Amino acid sequence: MNAEVFPRLIRAIHEQHLDGLLAVSPENVAYVVGFPVGGPGEPRWRQAAALVTWDGRTALLCVDAHAEAIRRRMRAETVVRSWGEFGDNPTHILADLLAEFHLSQSRVGTELDSLAAADFRVLTARFPNVTWAPAEGLLTRLRRVKGPREVERLRHLSRIVDQAFMDVLTSLKREVGEREARALFAQQVLRLGAEECRVAVRRAEAGERSAILGIEVIACIEGYHAVMARTAAPGLPGELRRKWKEREAAHRRLIEALTPGGSGDELSLRTERLQATLGLPGESLVAHGIGLASVEEPFLGPFPEPRVEADMVLAVGPEGTAPWPLRDMVLVTPNGPELLTHRSHPAWGIAWA
C-alpha cells in the first residue's frame, strides 16, 4: 500500500471508529495503493477496490488482466484477489474478501457515492450486520494535502507542461490554426514524458489582423494531473492589451494570497477581484485542488472557504474564460505559494509575433 499515506489512513480509521475502510473509486483506490490500478484510460467497469483495516491489514481487488503486474508491485503482506473479466461478478469476489477479513459484523467506511446501487444491494444482502458508513468525505479531506512523493510528482508534471508551453509558444506562427496548435502541444507534452495529454484550443478574433488563441493543456502521469493555460495573441490591440494586463495582475494577486492560515477575508477579496476583472458571476470557480483528479477540493469561489494548508497543490485560474485563459499550478508552502509553472511567463503569449 501507499506507505506515505498509510499512517494517515490508519489514524483516520481510528478517529472515525471504523473497523475497515474500503475505497472503490479509481482515484481513491490509486490514493490508497500508491499507483493507478490499470493503465491510462482504464474503463471504470473494470472494478478495483482497496481495503485497509483498523489493525493495519490490507487487501486489493482487481481484474485478472492486471493481477500479476500488481502483485509484483505490492508488498507481500497485502492480499491481492482478482476477478475474471469475462464471467465473474467482482462484487461477489469483494464480498468473499470482506468475509475473509472477518468484517461481516463490523463498521465499514466506503464511498457510497461511487458504489453502484446494484453492488451495494449485493453487499447488504451478504452482510446484514455490517454498518456501512459514508467515507467519501474522509478520503476527500485526506487527499487535499499532498505527501512529499505526491508533491514531487506534481512538480515534475508541472515542469513538463511548463516546458512544452515554452517550446511551442516560441515556434508558433501567426497563421497557426486550432488543430495544428493542439497537435503541437500534445506532441511536445508526450515527448517530454507525460503519459496522457488533453489540449483545448479556443480561437477568437481581435481585429482585422489579429486573433486570440486560448490554449489549455492537461497532462497526466501515474494518475496525477497538471493543468496550465496561456493566451497567445500576436499584435494585440492596445485596449485589449490593457485588459490582459489587468487580468494577469488579478491572477497574480490571487496566487499571492495562497498562504497557510492566511486571512480568509483577503483570499475572498482577491477571488472577487479576479471574477470582476473577467466579468464572471460571483458563483464562478477561480481555483481548485488538483491531483489524482483534474478537479478536486479545495474549491476557491462561491463556497465556504476551507483554510489553505501547506502542501496543498492548486490549479489557479478559472476554466472557460476564452479568449483570456490563464491557469497555473501552485504549491502552498509554509513560506507562501510556490509557482510550479513559472518559466513560461504569461506575457510571452501576448508578445508572440
N, C-alpha and C positions, 0 to 999 in steps of 0.2 A: 504494500500500500504506500501511499504518498507519505514518506517519513516526515516531510516538512510540515504537513497539516495534521498528522495523526494525533499528536498531543492535544491540539485544539479540539479535534473531533471527540476524543475521549472526555475532555473536560466539559464540552457541551452536552454530551450524553448524560453525564452525571448531574449537571445543573438542571436538565430537563426531566430528570428522574425516568430515563428510558432504559430499557434492557437491551435495545438494539436500535441501530439507525440504518435504514435501507434507502439508498439512492437509486433512482430508476431513470432519470432524465440523462441524456448523453453528456450534458455539460457537468452535472453533479457526479456522475459516475467517473468521468475523467478527473474531476477535482479530488475525489476520494482515492482513486487508484494512482494518479500521478501522470497519466497519459490517456489519450483517447482510445477507447476500445473499438477498433476498426479504423479503416483508412479514411482519407478525405471524401466527403460526400456520402458517408455511410448511411444507408436507409434507416430511418428511425424504427421501422418494424423489426429490424434485427436486434431484438431486445437484449439489453445488458442490465445488470444490477450489481451494486456493491453493498456489502453488509459489514458493519462494524458493531461489535457487542460491547457491553459495559466493561467486560473484563479483558478487552483487547484482542479478542479473536476476530479474524477477518475472512471474508469469502467473496468470490466473484462469480457471477453467472454471465456466460457469453455464448454466442452462436458457435457451432462446431468448426466453422471455417477459420475462426481466429484462435481457437483454444490452444493449439500447440505454440504459436508465437507468443501468446500471453503468458503461458506457463514459464516460458524462458525468461520473461521479464519480471515475473513475480517472485517474491521470497517464498521459500519452501513452506513456511508455516501458513501461508494463505491458501485456503481451499478453493480450487477452481472447478466449477461444474459447467458443462456445456450442454446445449440442446441442439437436436438435429434440425437444420434449417428446413428440410423437406419431410415433415411428418410429426415432429414433436410440438407440443404446446409449451412455450417457455414458462408460462405461469405455473404449470404443474411441476416443472423441474424446480422452479423457485420455491414452491411450497414444500417440496421434499427437502430442500436446503434449509429452510427455516425450521422444519421438524428435526433435522439432523443437528441443528444448533440448539435444540431444546427451548424454542421460543413459542411453543404452542399455547402457553398461558402467561404471556408477558405483555409489556407495554412497548410497542414498536413504533418508532417515528419513521414516516415515509412521506414522499411527495404526492399528496393526494391530488394536486393539480396536474400531475403528469401521469399518474397511474390510470390506465383505461378503466372505464366502468365495468366492462366485462371481466377484466382481470381482477378487479377489486372484489367482484362477486365470488370469483373462484376462491380467493384467499379468505374471505369472511366465512364462506361455507366450510372450508377446510379447517379454519381456526376460529370457531365461535367464541372462544375465551380470550382471544387477543384483543387488546385495546390499541387501536390504530390512531396515533397522534399525528397531526399535520407537522411536517418538518421542513417544508419548502422555505418558510421564512428564516428558520435557523440556518440552513445552508446558504441562503442569500446573504445573511449577515456575515457569515464566516468568509464568504468569497469577496466581500468588499475590500478587505485589507489583504494585500498580497504578501506572500513569503519571499525570501531572498531569491530563490530559484525562479519564481514567477516573475519577479521584477526584472531579473536579468534576461529572461526570455522575451518579455515585452520590450525591454530596452533594445535588445538585438533586432527584433522585428521592426521596431520604430526606425532604427537606423537604416534598415533595408528600404523601407518606403521613402524615407527622407532622401537617401542617396538616389533612388530612382527618380524623384522629382528633380533633383539637381541635374542628373544626367539628361533627362528628357527635355526639361524646360530650356536648357542651353542649346538644344539641337532642333527645337520646333521651328517650323517655317510658318510664315504668315497665313499661307493658304491651306494649312492643315485642316482636315475635316474631323468630325467626331469619331468616325470609325477608325481612321488612321491613328488618332490620338489614343483611343482605347487600346489598340494593338501595341503601340509603342510602350505605354506604361505597363501593360500586363507582361509583355516580353521581358522588360527590364527588371520588374519586381521578381519574377520567377527566376531569371538568370542570376539574381543576387542571392537566391537561396530560399525564398518563400515556397510553401507547398501549394497554396491556393491564392488566387487573386481575383477580386472583382473590381471593375473600373466603371464609373459612371461619368459621362461627359455630357454637359448641357451647354448649348450654344444660344447666345442672344446677340442681336445686332446693337452696335453702339455708334451709329453714324454711317455715312456712306462708305468709308474706307476702313472701318474698324468693326471687329466682332469680339465678344467676350466669351471665353471658354471657361466653364466651371468644371473642374476635374476633381473627383473624389476617388481614392483608392483604399480598398480594404484588403489586407493581406493576412495570411494565416500560417502558423507553424505549430505543430503538435497540439492543435485545438485552440491555441491562443490567437487573438485578433489584435491588429493595429489598424488605425484609420488615420488618413490625412487628406486634406483638401487644400487646393490653391486655385486662384483665379489667374488666368492668362489673358491679357488684353493689350495687344500691340497698339500703339498710337491712341491711347485712351484720351478722350476729350477732357478739357480742364475741369469742368463741373463734375464729371463722373470720377475724375482722379481725386478731387477733394472729398467726395462721398466715400471713396475707397479708404482714404486716409482716416476718416472718422470711424469707419467700420473696423479698421486694423487697430486703432487706438483703444476702442472699446473692448476689443478681443484681448488685447494685452493687459488692460486693467483688470479684466475678469481673472486672467491667469494669476496676476499678482496677488489677488485676494485669496488664493487657494493655500491657506496656511493652517496647520493643525491647531485646532482650538481657537481659530480666529473669530472675529466678530461676525455673527450671523447677519447682523444688520448691514454691514459693509458688503458682504457677499451678495445679499439680496439687492442692494442698491446697484452694484455693478452688473448683476444679471439683468435688472430692469433697464439699465442704460444700453446694454447690448441689444436687447429686444427693441427698444425705442429707435436706436440707430438704424436697425434693419427694417423697421416698420412692422415688426412681428407682434402678434397679440400676446397679452400677458401670460397666456397658458402655454406658450411655446417653450420647448425644452432647449436649453443652450449648452448643456454639458451633461455627461453621464459616465458611469463606470464602464470599463471595458476589460475583457479578459477571455474567459472561456466562452462567453457570448459577446457578440459585437455591441450589444446594448445591455447593460446590467446596472444594478444600483451601485452608488447613489445617483439620484437624478437632481440636476440643478435646473430649476424652472418654477413651475407653479405648485410645487409640492412642499409639504412641511420639511424644511431642510435639516437633514441629519448633519451633525458636526463633521467637518472634514478631518480625516485622520491621516497620520503618517502612513506611508506605504500604500495609500490608495493610488490607482492609476486611472486617469480620467481622459476621455476624449472631449476636448473643449472646442465648442463651435456648433451652432445649430445645423441640423440637416435641412435639405430642401430650401436653401436660400439663394438659388440661382437668381441673377448671374454673379453673386458675390460669395461663393463658398470659401471658407477659411476654417480649417479644423486642424488641431494639433494634439499630440499625445503629451500628457503632463503627469509626472510623478510627484506626489506630495511627500516632502521630506520634513524632518524635524526643523530644518532651517528654512523652509519655504518651498515653493514649487521648482521642480527641475523640468525644463522643457526638453523632451526627448526627441522632438523633431525640430531641431534648432538650426540645421545647416542651410536648408533652402528657405531663405528669407521671403516672406510674403510679397515684398516689393519687387522681387525679381520678375514675377509674372506680369506685373503692371508695366515694368520697363522692357518687357520682351519685345524684340524688334526683328 
